[in-house]
């Protein structure tokens, strides 16, 4: 079995102090993909990743922003950063490692705001990322390996993936062209693993605003995805959002999304 968890920690140093360290010490995951670490490797709390092989892609252009990492029980082979687009080189948004039979990536896709340069940046990332994924899948197939891209995709695919979808149809993360971009990946064969394991239901949501009572009322978004090549997607045995027991026990505004893949 291969157990993979993905979680946006919303700042690794703050999360570690609020409960992430205890969660990490207890997890049964073989691989943990982290997003929005907001730290350089030397700024990680000492001892936090003891026992793990840790690989990092911090944001080099602006300290304290973005950043992704992958923790694995087994030492990875090749490690690659970026999506082969100079604009996003060093942006701390994409990291992938090769493990036996599978390439696993941690993604922090840009979060846009309609009518601002942030949305333009997000759209440019999408335009570059789709062909990169196609190329990575092709190369992996030639090596007889599967591909799994975990992370904060900052897009809710459909109405079932956002509680208040009617109020967000004009907001970034639920724009028609963003959802169509994800749908095109699925038509190309990529598998939305969590949705496949939870068909015909609302959620399970993985992000809730800190504002108001969004968490208590489960007014959330499903934006943290495991997107896999078909062979690996078919091997998923379970997919669980590790929702905190209470608002006070949250150490991020996202929850870990854990999938167990069979042999």
Buried (B, 14 or more C-beta within 10 A) or exposed (E): EBBBBBBBBBBBBBBBEBBBBEBBEEBEBBBBBBBBBBBBBEBBBEEBBEEBBBBBBBBBEEEEBBBBBBBBEEEBEEEBBBBBBEEBEBBBBBBBBBBEBBBBBBBBBBBBBEEEEBBEBBBBBBEBBBEBBEEBBEEBEEEEBBBBBBBBBBBBBBEBBBBEBEEBEEBBBBBEEBBEBBEEBEEEEBBBBBBBBBEEEBBBBBBBEEEEEBBEEBBBBBBBBBBBBEBBBBBBEEBBBEBBEEEEEBBBBBBBBBBBBEE
